Amino acid sequence: MPDKEEFLALARDRFKLAAQAESKTRREALDDLEFSIGNQWPQNIAAQRQLDGKPCLTMNRLPQFVRQVTNEQRQQRPSIQINPIGDGADVDTAEIIEGIIRHIETNSDAEETYDIGFDYMVRIGFGCWRIITDWIAPESEDQEIYIVPIDNPFTVYLDPTSKRDPSWGFIVEDLLASEFKSQFPKSKLALGNASLTDYETIGDQPASWATTINGEPSIRIAEYFWVEKSKGDKGRQTRQVHWAKISGLDTLDERDWPGKYVPIVKIYGDDLVVNGERHIAGLVRHAKDPQRAYNYWVSAATEKIALAPKAPWLVAEGQVEGYEKFYEQSNYRNLAYLTYKQVDTGGKPAPPPQRQVIEPAIQGMTELLQISAQDMMQTTGIYPNNLGQKQTSNESGKAVLARQREGEVNTLNYSDNHARGIKQTGKIILDLIPKVYTSARIQRIIKPDRTPQMVGIFNSQSGETETDIPPDPDIKKVYDIGTGRYDVAVSVGPSYQSKRQEAVASQMALIQAFPQVFTIIGDQVVRNMDWPGAEEIADRLKKMLPPQLLAEEEGGQTPEQQLAQAQAQLNQMGQLMQSQQGELQKLQLEKAGKVIDNEYELKVQTLQNDMKVLIALIQAKTQETQQEQEMYKQFWIENHGAAHEIAMQAHQQEHEQQMGQMQAQQQQLAMQNQGNNGAGQ
């Protein structure tokens, strides 16, 4: 590491660079965040309206648009997939590494972390989370990887010159000066070698290292990551990430980070470069003006109706004499009746008093209110059909769903960028696994169906072998996570739970069409159902499976292999029958030459009996094979398609032709026997 003062000077310069580059983005993002929670009136306008006694209403419609995008993401969660590339990588180990990553996500409550980052991205244009390592337990020598949320994305400052793979980054925190001294007793401030003024003068306002919290002086500390690149063997470039905890004047802690990537993931909404400046925005940014207009016209209409003058009474002179106070109160009291005189002051008959109705002119305001609501839909790209509303009363649910899916395209960029962030997370963890899991261990993995499984892993990079794994009778195979090259992909789709429900619906439809299939797949159907006791019932149904399927479950033959074996047995029987037929023809020739005796008759009778038994066996085996073929054709038709069905039909036709040939040969032999018997007589 360079000189401490040079190191801190470089860190402060980098922090200042990031703060200045993001200052505009942060101001706009903070305004978006406050606007999304309801702070939607400019302070000067709100203050003036309050002084004038005018309503200042906020009808915040933005949360429904935000939740439409965020809740859709919760239904279509990205999942990390690991694929082998080379250097000894294999599919089985890739699945184990993928299971370890699912274990890390489960152990870290990563779904909540991803949701927090995604919500911020939709609201303000960016969200963050981080990856850390920590001891499994205080007494353990093994470490674990964790995915940790960053609840305040404004605390993250990354290298503005490289948004995909930053070379450095900061996560900042402000501590009260008293707390800072307590946590870091060797700091310059705690030792009296520096004052608060010294911390304030090392940075400008947006990147100051001394601030205040509720009027109390505070010190800013930062976790600082940076990448050092160097040339290794054969001129290859190597990367080493370092970590330090610093204040403006102190290096409080430092160590090497085991991975080669800065372990901070930042996801963005709209991300453009305009005139050399980076423009970052979320869903709220362009909906703010329509929302302000909506609030204004709601307030204006309310003001017009609430503060409009009450309709006056039209009365003849002297007609309400003596009752004036009742008529005055009639504008703000609900009086049961009003008394009046039927004559005016001249004694002439007069009609009852009448109100002069005044209708507030709010029709134009209502139209502008509707335009503002429509503008919000157009700027967010979310329309009533996205919310599942029907356009007509007779519109089918399928049509609503189709239009809803079309509307989802308008906000697909958010979920797609989120998936890229999760892919980067998988890339960081994949790099960390062989560097953190350095000792042989029994490791929990999480399978795609979210059930746990224990496996043995060791790391050949650390000089270990599979014999270093603690003995465990339940562990039948171990995996080397230190060998091979793998890459990361992300799949986006319904959650596994949703897939299970869809699978049950499809499987039940198959069973209704082919009830006999239940005896083959019943255990899997019940296992996918979500009610108490489903697993126990599935286990019982599994014990009732046909032997050939149980053999497959236990690593035995597949249905295709079983059919191939049956076909081979039939071929062997056919060859045997042909041999027997040759022997019979030879004997028949001997009989035709008058070379016949009791031994000949016995041989013929024996051969005929053997052929009858053989034919019966062939017919029974053929019938059994046909039944198996029909069963497996029904069961595997969806997986093997038309090609498999054609192949099965071809096999069946081949058997039928073989049986037809055999029967024809039997008839021919029978006719020859009859002829020979007649000739012998």
Legacy VTK file of the C-alpha trace (Angstrom):
# vtk DataFile Version 3.0
C-alpha trace
ASCII
DATASET POLYDATA
POINTS 681 float
0.000 0.000 0.000
1.349 3.517 -0.763
2.090 6.121 1.871
-0.896 6.607 4.205
-1.268 10.285 3.389
-1.051 9.630 -0.356
-3.522 6.783 -0.008
-6.059 8.947 1.870
-5.543 11.845 -0.547
-6.345 9.552 -3.510
-9.388 8.151 -1.707
-10.696 11.676 -0.965
-10.160 12.727 -4.587
-12.059 9.686 -5.847
-14.898 10.287 -3.414
-15.108 13.927 -4.472
-15.132 12.886 -8.157
-18.046 10.486 -7.588
-19.982 12.985 -5.477
-19.638 15.760 -8.044
-20.452 13.478 -10.989
-23.646 12.283 -9.265
-24.732 15.531 -7.599
-27.443 16.357 -10.141
-28.639 12.757 -10.310
-28.868 12.591 -6.526
-30.859 15.837 -6.243
-33.353 14.652 -8.838
-33.551 11.172 -7.304
-34.181 12.568 -3.820
-36.976 14.741 -5.194
-38.452 11.665 -6.941
-38.346 9.696 -3.699
-40.080 12.394 -1.666
-42.621 12.930 -4.447
-43.455 9.196 -4.554
-44.419 9.190 -0.854
-46.712 12.222 -1.183
-44.568 15.370 -0.840
-45.888 16.717 -4.126
-46.567 20.438 -3.644
-43.712 22.959 -4.034
-43.156 24.551 -0.644
-43.732 28.122 -1.817
-47.032 27.295 -3.548
-48.276 25.200 -0.626
-47.427 27.990 1.843
-49.196 30.651 -0.253
-52.355 28.563 -0.671
-52.483 27.933 3.047
-52.185 31.673 3.715
-55.036 32.296 1.286
-57.176 29.628 2.947
-57.296 27.522 -0.217
-57.255 23.710 -0.176
-53.942 22.033 -1.028
-54.939 18.417 -1.682
-52.673 15.498 -2.625
-54.350 12.585 -4.389
-51.243 10.413 -4.767
-51.905 7.958 -7.587
-48.275 6.980 -8.125
-48.104 4.073 -5.621
-50.450 1.968 -7.774
-48.159 2.431 -10.781
-45.052 1.645 -8.745
-46.619 -1.457 -7.168
-47.809 -2.698 -10.540
-44.162 -2.938 -11.636
-42.646 -4.110 -8.341
-45.295 -6.749 -7.595
-45.003 -8.085 -11.125
-41.293 -8.546 -10.475
-42.073 -10.548 -7.335
-44.077 -12.971 -9.464
-41.307 -13.323 -12.061
-38.179 -13.715 -9.967
-34.861 -14.159 -11.793
-32.854 -17.229 -10.838
-29.107 -17.706 -11.174
-27.946 -20.588 -13.367
-24.407 -21.977 -13.567
-23.113 -23.539 -16.792
-19.850 -25.464 -17.291
-17.321 -24.077 -19.790
-14.186 -26.211 -19.598
-11.007 -27.149 -17.735
-12.673 -30.087 -16.018
-16.057 -28.466 -15.413
-19.064 -30.771 -15.559
-22.835 -30.469 -15.378
-23.187 -32.224 -12.004
-20.739 -29.874 -10.279
-22.429 -26.896 -11.969
-25.718 -27.995 -10.396
-24.032 -28.259 -6.990
-22.553 -24.742 -7.302
-25.973 -23.502 -8.362
-27.438 -25.179 -5.286
-24.800 -23.485 -3.088
-25.798 -20.097 -4.540
-29.459 -20.851 -3.765
-28.336 -21.766 -0.235
-26.557 -18.393 0.033
-29.678 -16.592 -1.197
-31.912 -18.500 1.234
-29.509 -17.985 4.134
-29.325 -14.243 3.339
-33.066 -13.641 2.737
-31.916 -12.412 -0.655
-35.458 -12.033 -1.996
-36.015 -9.133 0.395
-32.662 -7.630 -0.613
-33.517 -7.866 -4.305
-36.979 -6.377 -3.665
-35.552 -3.355 -1.823
-33.090 -2.632 -4.613
-35.762 -3.057 -7.293
-38.238 -0.762 -5.501
-35.646 2.022 -5.294
-34.757 1.570 -8.955
-38.396 1.974 -10.015
-38.888 5.032 -7.799
-35.641 6.980 -8.213
-33.730 5.253 -11.016
-31.165 3.217 -9.053
-30.941 0.664 -6.246
-28.106 -1.269 -4.572
-27.108 -4.310 -2.564
-23.772 -5.823 -1.573
-22.020 -9.152 -0.980
-20.047 -9.809 2.212
-18.251 -12.735 3.864
-18.439 -13.634 7.527
-17.729 -16.505 9.890
-20.432 -19.155 10.057
-20.210 -19.033 13.858
-17.867 -17.347 16.367
-16.095 -20.622 17.087
-16.007 -21.801 13.451
-13.027 -21.559 11.111
-15.279 -21.666 8.043
-16.717 -18.611 6.350
-19.995 -18.037 4.546
-21.082 -15.649 1.802
-24.043 -13.325 2.377
-26.111 -11.004 0.172
-26.916 -7.889 2.210
-29.376 -5.059 1.430
-28.353 -1.413 1.242
-31.377 0.362 2.690
-30.185 3.796 1.574
-28.804 3.803 -1.988
-27.620 7.393 -1.494
-24.800 6.016 0.688
-23.163 4.320 -2.316
-20.619 6.122 -4.513
-19.129 4.168 -7.429
-16.510 4.934 -10.042
-18.432 7.130 -12.541
-16.079 6.185 -15.386
-17.128 2.515 -15.433
-20.704 1.590 -14.556
-20.510 -2.136 -15.426
-17.324 -3.106 -13.612
-16.304 -0.244 -11.293
-12.638 0.024 -10.315
-13.481 1.529 -6.927
-16.425 2.415 -4.743
-17.537 3.731 -1.353
-20.299 2.929 1.127
-20.510 5.820 3.602
-21.945 6.216 7.070
-22.162 9.272 9.338
-21.399 8.774 13.047
-21.841 11.254 15.852
-18.432 12.558 16.887
-18.797 10.979 20.339
-19.681 7.591 18.806
-16.797 7.911 16.350
-14.328 8.403 19.190
-15.779 5.438 21.056
-15.565 3.052 18.083
-12.168 4.231 16.873
-10.081 5.204 19.883
-6.893 5.337 17.777
-8.269 7.913 15.327
-6.723 11.368 15.182
-9.906 12.922 16.551
-9.983 10.544 19.536
-6.270 11.065 20.236
-6.621 14.831 20.038
-4.374 15.127 16.977
-7.153 16.697 14.889
-10.311 18.740 15.403
-13.684 18.735 13.721
-12.525 21.717 11.676
-9.753 19.587 10.217
-12.304 17.059 8.959
-14.530 19.803 7.522
-11.760 21.464 5.532
-10.705 18.355 3.597
-13.790 18.250 1.402
-16.278 20.551 -0.207
-19.995 20.579 0.570
-21.172 17.606 -1.505
-18.216 15.506 -0.388
-17.627 16.755 3.122
-16.128 14.366 5.684
-17.664 16.201 8.654
-21.373 16.997 8.900
-24.077 17.326 11.540
-26.837 14.970 12.672
-29.748 16.778 14.325
-27.426 19.667 15.095
-24.756 17.418 16.639
-21.300 17.222 14.984
-20.638 13.991 13.107
-17.803 12.306 11.235
-18.236 10.518 7.924
-16.606 7.110 7.582
-16.518 5.021 4.422
-15.915 1.437 3.381
-13.565 1.868 0.466
-13.024 -0.818 -2.197
-10.475 -0.489 -4.972
-8.986 -2.778 -7.618
-5.270 -3.119 -8.217
-4.277 -4.609 -11.558
-0.882 -6.161 -12.207
0.810 -8.471 -14.675
1.352 -12.022 -13.596
2.928 -15.021 -15.279
3.232 -14.842 -19.084
2.101 -11.216 -19.019
-1.425 -12.076 -17.897
-3.276 -9.335 -16.044
-4.359 -10.138 -12.506
-6.829 -8.301 -10.289
-6.711 -7.854 -6.549
-9.476 -6.063 -4.657
-8.620 -4.298 -1.413
-10.885 -3.016 1.331
-10.326 -0.313 3.916
-12.463 1.607 6.382
-11.445 5.253 6.343
-12.415 8.693 7.555
-11.162 11.852 5.970
-7.962 11.740 8.053
-7.679 8.120 9.241
-7.234 4.596 7.938
-9.328 2.782 10.511
-9.022 -0.796 9.179
-7.830 -2.562 6.038
-7.543 -6.001 4.455
-7.596 -7.805 1.106
-10.942 -8.815 -0.367
-10.915 -12.465 -1.553
-12.680 -11.809 -4.865
-11.651 -9.944 -7.986
-14.794 -7.780 -8.294
-15.960 -4.836 -6.182
-18.778 -6.546 -4.208
-21.377 -3.805 -4.711
-24.225 -4.317 -7.188
-26.022 -1.234 -8.469
-29.003 -1.473 -10.821
-30.384 1.358 -12.949
-33.673 2.282 -14.601
-33.324 4.698 -17.521
-29.584 5.219 -17.975
-28.497 7.542 -20.795
-25.613 9.878 -21.531
-26.898 13.284 -22.691
-24.370 15.923 -23.749
-21.672 14.127 -21.823
-23.753 13.929 -18.632
-25.316 10.775 -17.301
-29.114 10.843 -17.066
-30.666 8.334 -14.644
-34.397 8.178 -13.945
-37.096 5.839 -12.705
-40.829 5.457 -13.256
-41.755 8.460 -11.099
-39.670 11.083 -12.920
-41.920 11.700 -15.915
-45.173 11.194 -14.022
-44.555 14.079 -11.621
-46.009 16.885 -13.738
-49.253 15.000 -14.558
-49.570 14.161 -10.854
-49.055 17.820 -9.908
-51.714 18.861 -12.430
-54.066 16.242 -11.016
-53.541 17.562 -7.491
-54.084 21.149 -8.650
-57.357 20.474 -10.473
-58.706 18.357 -7.602
-57.892 21.227 -5.234
-59.367 23.818 -7.610
-62.619 21.890 -8.043
-62.886 21.393 -4.290
-62.238 25.097 -3.721
-64.840 26.092 -6.295
-67.531 23.936 -4.749
-66.651 24.472 -1.082
-66.154 28.238 -1.275
-68.809 29.098 -3.858
-71.386 31.681 -2.565
-74.613 30.163 -1.292
-77.689 30.623 -3.405
-79.581 33.785 -2.194
-83.334 33.956 -1.496
-85.612 35.932 -3.778
-88.408 37.454 -1.619
-90.894 40.287 -1.942
-90.360 43.319 0.274
-91.705 42.700 3.735
-92.403 39.040 2.978
-89.913 37.687 5.604
-90.321 40.528 8.075
-89.830 39.124 11.555
-88.236 35.939 10.197
-84.973 37.420 8.884
-82.660 35.484 11.219
-84.119 32.146 10.091
-83.442 32.923 6.445
-79.917 34.026 7.292
-79.285 30.741 9.095
-80.705 28.659 6.246
-77.343 28.804 4.391
-75.501 26.866 7.093
-78.297 25.166 9.108
-80.751 22.473 8.120
-84.021 24.080 9.235
-87.181 21.986 9.309
-89.276 24.804 7.823
-89.253 28.524 6.976
-92.167 30.893 7.608
-93.085 33.745 5.261
-95.900 36.211 4.668
-98.127 35.613 1.667
-98.369 39.361 0.922
-95.820 42.082 0.350
-95.638 45.429 2.119
-98.450 46.759 -0.060
-100.727 43.945 0.990
-100.670 42.363 -2.409
-100.399 38.561 -2.757
-96.791 37.356 -3.247
-95.356 33.929 -4.254
-93.248 31.913 -1.779
-89.588 32.947 -1.477
-87.304 31.084 -3.925
-83.547 30.404 -4.063
-81.501 31.782 -6.931
-79.523 28.629 -7.844
-75.849 29.161 -8.816
-73.996 26.193 -10.431
-70.170 26.298 -10.020
-68.370 26.041 -13.376
-66.427 22.814 -12.736
-67.094 20.950 -15.991
-63.865 22.215 -17.528
-61.954 21.307 -14.375
-63.322 17.764 -14.526
-62.159 17.397 -18.106
-58.678 18.642 -17.193
-58.660 16.210 -14.264
-59.314 13.324 -16.657
-56.579 14.553 -18.999
-54.109 14.623 -16.098
-55.011 11.054 -15.140
-54.534 9.960 -18.750
-51.163 11.720 -18.893
-50.002 9.731 -15.862
-50.844 6.514 -17.666
-49.049 7.601 -20.806
-45.875 8.703 -19.029
-45.634 5.493 -16.973
-46.798 3.166 -19.744
-49.291 1.537 -17.380
-52.934 1.612 -18.475
-56.158 0.235 -16.965
-55.709 -3.024 -18.891
-52.414 -3.571 -17.046
-54.415 -3.465 -13.834
-56.806 -6.122 -15.168
-59.734 -3.784 -15.891
-62.067 -4.802 -18.698
-62.743 -2.377 -21.520
-66.208 -3.817 -22.158
-68.573 -5.784 -19.968
-68.565 -8.798 -22.311
-64.781 -8.956 -22.726
-63.329 -12.351 -21.873
-60.761 -12.887 -19.189
-58.368 -14.287 -21.793
-58.578 -11.057 -23.776
-57.896 -9.030 -20.629
-54.864 -11.208 -19.860
-53.539 -10.810 -23.412
-53.782 -7.018 -23.256
-52.255 -7.046 -19.791
-49.233 -8.929 -21.082
-48.882 -6.518 -23.967
-48.788 -3.628 -21.510
-46.048 -5.304 -19.460
-43.645 -4.639 -22.328
-43.736 -0.923 -21.476
-41.990 -1.565 -18.145
-39.898 -4.567 -19.161
-36.679 -2.528 -18.978
-36.896 -2.426 -15.164
-37.205 -6.184 -14.699
-34.559 -6.791 -17.363
-32.069 -4.451 -15.680
-32.886 -6.093 -12.361
-32.054 -9.494 -13.859
-28.704 -8.105 -15.031
-27.961 -7.022 -11.480
-28.734 -10.520 -10.192
-26.500 -11.961 -12.908
-23.684 -9.709 -11.655
-24.422 -11.002 -8.145
-24.026 -14.576 -9.383
-20.772 -13.622 -11.105
-19.355 -12.177 -7.866
-20.452 -15.196 -5.798
-19.157 -17.701 -8.374
-15.759 -16.021 -8.128
-15.897 -16.076 -4.312
-17.019 -19.692 -3.723
-13.654 -21.446 -4.305
-11.894 -18.661 -2.364
-14.217 -18.752 0.663
-15.089 -22.469 0.773
-11.453 -23.505 1.143
-11.935 -26.475 3.467
-13.652 -29.786 2.833
-17.096 -29.818 4.397
-20.595 -31.229 4.352
-22.475 -28.437 2.627
-26.170 -27.728 2.401
-27.505 -26.945 -1.061
-31.001 -25.859 -2.078
-32.546 -27.725 -4.980
-34.772 -25.961 -7.568
-37.869 -27.122 -5.686
-36.506 -25.279 -2.601
-35.873 -28.487 -0.658
-32.475 -28.844 1.097
-29.917 -31.530 0.465
-26.522 -32.255 2.054
-23.546 -32.911 -0.222
-19.799 -33.268 0.230
-17.543 -30.608 -1.304
-13.786 -30.084 -1.318
-11.473 -27.563 -2.942
-8.578 -28.968 -4.930
-7.125 -25.443 -5.196
-6.360 -25.732 -1.492
-4.618 -29.091 -1.961
-7.583 -31.081 -0.625
-9.022 -34.371 -1.789
-12.352 -36.059 -1.253
-10.836 -38.056 1.605
-10.654 -34.824 3.632
-14.441 -34.656 3.860
-15.792 -35.771 7.250
-17.239 -39.303 6.949
-20.987 -39.390 6.554
-22.953 -42.484 5.453
-25.618 -40.327 3.820
-23.105 -38.671 1.464
-22.758 -40.893 -1.597
-20.914 -38.478 -3.892
-18.563 -35.547 -3.389
-17.753 -32.624 -5.657
-14.629 -30.593 -6.330
-15.556 -26.889 -6.430
-11.972 -25.854 -7.120
-11.762 -27.341 -10.625
-13.252 -26.138 -13.877
-14.469 -22.918 -15.427
-18.120 -21.909 -15.200
-20.193 -18.952 -16.281
-23.430 -17.375 -15.074
-26.801 -17.007 -16.754
-30.139 -15.808 -15.427
-33.581 -17.178 -16.195
-36.662 -15.065 -15.566
-40.061 -16.635 -15.082
-42.721 -17.602 -12.575
-41.590 -18.697 -9.145
-41.114 -22.405 -8.511
-44.348 -22.375 -6.497
-46.266 -21.003 -9.494
-44.648 -23.598 -11.732
-45.735 -26.333 -9.315
-49.326 -25.119 -9.464
-49.219 -25.000 -13.262
-47.686 -28.484 -13.301
-50.502 -29.869 -11.130
-53.118 -28.389 -13.474
-51.436 -29.918 -16.542
-50.892 -33.269 -14.829
-54.534 -33.460 -13.709
-55.631 -32.750 -17.277
-53.397 -35.616 -18.474
-54.845 -37.957 -15.850
-58.408 -37.057 -16.858
-57.555 -37.933 -20.465
-55.622 -41.116 -19.550
-56.678 -42.330 -16.059
-54.222 -45.259 -16.206
-51.346 -42.760 -16.139
-52.072 -42.011 -12.470
-50.533 -45.356 -11.503
-47.267 -44.064 -13.023
-47.138 -40.377 -12.073
-49.487 -40.229 -9.091
-46.697 -39.698 -6.559
-45.288 -36.721 -8.493
-48.726 -35.123 -8.908
-49.505 -35.336 -5.185
-46.007 -34.127 -4.242
-46.655 -30.907 -6.188
-49.877 -30.202 -4.272
-49.856 -27.736 -1.395
-51.833 -29.293 1.419
-50.870 -31.023 4.674
-49.758 -34.621 4.267
-49.011 -34.347 0.534
-45.423 -35.538 0.949
-46.451 -38.567 3.040
-49.148 -39.590 0.547
-46.701 -39.144 -2.332
-44.205 -41.445 -0.595
-46.871 -44.123 -0.210
-47.937 -43.829 -3.847
-44.315 -44.113 -4.933
-44.086 -47.543 -3.265
-46.966 -48.700 -5.508
-45.147 -47.855 -8.749
-44.511 -50.667 -11.254
-41.170 -52.431 -10.677
-39.659 -51.070 -13.883
-40.354 -47.475 -12.787
-38.990 -48.113 -9.321
-35.858 -49.472 -10.956
-35.585 -46.258 -12.934
-36.035 -44.162 -9.777
-33.199 -46.146 -8.193
-30.876 -45.657 -11.137
-32.049 -48.735 -13.112
-33.158 -49.024 -16.728
-35.167 -46.312 -18.413
-38.390 -47.203 -20.274
-36.522 -46.934 -23.600
-33.867 -49.343 -22.340
-36.530 -51.769 -21.120
-38.264 -51.746 -24.508
-34.936 -52.262 -26.264
-34.230 -55.251 -24.002
-37.668 -56.730 -24.736
-37.031 -56.286 -28.461
-33.700 -58.102 -28.149
-35.384 -60.994 -26.326
-37.975 -61.302 -29.084
-35.236 -61.338 -31.699
-33.457 -64.150 -29.844
-36.701 -66.135 -29.669
-37.206 -65.578 -33.386
-33.732 -66.904 -34.152
-34.372 -69.945 -31.978
-37.631 -70.611 -33.762
-35.923 -70.392 -37.150
-33.392 -72.956 -35.932
-36.193 -75.254 -34.794
-37.920 -74.820 -38.124
-34.694 -75.879 -39.884
-34.522 -79.030 -37.800
-38.158 -79.772 -38.565
-37.657 -79.324 -42.314
-34.653 -81.684 -42.162
-36.713 -84.356 -40.464
-39.514 -83.860 -42.942
-37.053 -84.485 -45.778
-35.891 -87.660 -44.038
-39.506 -88.803 -43.778
-40.098 -88.045 -47.446
-37.147 -90.374 -48.261
-38.774 -93.223 -46.367
-36.169 -92.840 -43.584
-38.602 -92.904 -40.746
-38.968 -94.924 -37.638
-40.332 -94.575 -34.128
-37.448 -92.307 -33.172
-38.387 -90.001 -36.092
-41.989 -89.815 -34.940
-40.819 -89.030 -31.391
-38.504 -86.256 -32.617
-41.260 -84.745 -34.756
-43.703 -84.822 -31.884
-41.107 -83.288 -29.537
-40.234 -80.532 -31.993
-43.893 -79.757 -32.592
-44.515 -79.530 -28.852
-41.453 -77.289 -28.400
-42.675 -75.059 -31.208
-46.107 -74.770 -29.615
-44.535 -73.754 -26.305
-42.170 -71.362 -28.057
-45.001 -69.803 -30.061
-47.046 -69.411 -26.889
-44.086 -67.732 -25.172
-43.547 -65.433 -28.130
-47.237 -64.504 -28.201
-47.244 -63.830 -24.460
-44.041 -61.794 -24.662
-45.356 -59.899 -27.674
-48.605 -59.102 -25.878
-46.663 -57.953 -22.791
-44.358 -55.825 -24.918
-47.310 -54.309 -26.756
-48.948 -53.447 -23.446
-45.733 -51.856 -22.195
-45.373 -49.994 -25.450
-48.917 -48.690 -25.220
-48.408 -47.662 -21.564
-45.151 -45.882 -22.226
-46.492 -44.332 -25.394
-49.263 -42.720 -23.368
-46.852 -41.668 -20.630
-43.988 -40.377 -22.726
-45.962 -38.960 -25.643
-45.553 -35.354 -24.461
-41.779 -35.736 -23.953
-40.918 -37.781 -27.045
-43.472 -36.298 -29.465
-44.535 -37.655 -32.778
-41.147 -39.241 -33.559
-41.399 -41.608 -30.620
-44.980 -42.503 -31.468
-44.020 -43.341 -35.057
-41.145 -45.478 -33.786
-43.486 -47.340 -31.456
-45.925 -47.970 -34.303
-43.061 -49.211 -36.466
-42.044 -51.670 -33.730
-45.617 -52.876 -33.407
-45.971 -53.340 -37.169
-42.676 -55.244 -37.219
-43.952 -57.596 -34.484
-47.254 -58.090 -36.298
-45.432 -58.890 -39.538
-43.173 -61.335 -37.688
-46.179 -63.048 -36.116
-47.904 -63.198 -39.509
-44.835 -64.842 -41.042
-44.646 -67.305 -38.187
-48.326 -68.224 -38.535
-47.920 -68.635 -42.304
-44.946 -70.921 -41.749
-46.936 -72.942 -39.230
-49.774 -73.374 -41.688
-47.318 -74.409 -44.408
-45.662 -76.953 -42.107
-49.023 -78.281 -41.049
-50.035 -78.788 -44.694
-46.732 -80.505 -45.420
-47.205 -82.799 -42.428
-50.666 -83.711 -43.612
-49.295 -84.456 -47.072
-46.476 -86.546 -45.729
-48.828 -88.461 -43.468
-51.054 -89.185 -46.435
-48.092 -90.320 -48.496
-46.880 -92.590 -45.673
-50.262 -94.249 -45.463
LINES 1 682
681 0 1 2 3 4 5 6 7 8 9 10 11 12 13 14 15 16 17 18 19 20 21 22 23 24 25 26 27 28 29 30 31 32 33 34 35 36 37 38 39 40 41 42 43 44 45 46 47 48 49 50 51 52 53 54 55 56 57 58 59 60 61 62 63 64 65 66 67 68 69 70 71 72 73 74 75 76 77 78 79 80 81 82 83 84 85 86 87 88 89 90 91 92 93 94 95 96 97 98 99 100 101 102 103 104 105 106 107 108 109 110 111 112 113 114 115 116 117 118 119 120 121 122 123 124 125 126 127 128 129 130 131 132 133 134 135 136 137 138 139 140 141 142 143 144 145 146 147 148 149 150 151 152 153 154 155 156 157 158 159 160 161 162 163 164 165 166 167 168 169 170 171 172 173 174 175 176 177 178 179 180 181 182 183 184 185 186 187 188 189 190 191 192 193 194 195 196 197 198 199 200 201 202 203 204 205 206 207 208 209 210 211 212 213 214 215 216 217 218 219 220 221 222 223 224 225 226 227 228 229 230 231 232 233 234 235 236 237 238 239 240 241 242 243 244 245 246 247 248 249 250 251 252 253 254 255 256 257 258 259 260 261 262 263 264 265 266 267 268 269 270 271 272 273 274 275 276 277 278 279 280 281 282 283 284 285 286 287 288 289 290 291 292 293 294 295 296 297 298 299 300 301 302 303 304 305 306 307 308 309 310 311 312 313 314 315 316 317 318 319 320 321 322 323 324 325 326 327 328 329 330 331 332 333 334 335 336 337 338 339 340 341 342 343 344 345 346 347 348 349 350 351 352 353 354 355 356 357 358 359 360 361 362 363 364 365 366 367 368 369 370 371 372 373 374 375 376 377 378 379 380 381 382 383 384 385 386 387 388 389 390 391 392 393 394 395 396 397 398 399 400 401 402 403 404 405 406 407 408 409 410 411 412 413 414 415 416 417 418 419 420 421 422 423 424 425 426 427 428 429 430 431 432 433 434 435 436 437 438 439 440 441 442 443 444 445 446 447 448 449 450 451 452 453 454 455 456 457 458 459 460 461 462 463 464 465 466 467 468 469 470 471 472 473 474 475 476 477 478 479 480 481 482 483 484 485 486 487 488 489 490 491 492 493 494 495 496 497 498 499 500 501 502 503 504 505 506 507 508 509 510 511 512 513 514 515 516 517 518 519 520 521 522 523 524 525 526 527 528 529 530 531 532 533 534 535 536 537 538 539 540 541 542 543 544 545 546 547 548 549 550 551 552 553 554 555 556 557 558 559 560 561 562 563 564 565 566 567 568 569 570 571 572 573 574 575 576 577 578 579 580 581 582 583 584 585 586 587 588 589 590 591 592 593 594 595 596 597 598 599 600 601 602 603 604 605 606 607 608 609 610 611 612 613 614 615 616 617 618 619 620 621 622 623 624 625 626 627 628 629 630 631 632 633 634 635 636 637 638 639 640 641 642 643 644 645 646 647 648 649 650 651 652 653 654 655 656 657 658 659 660 661 662 663 664 665 666 667 668 669 670 671 672 673 674 675 676 677 678 679 680
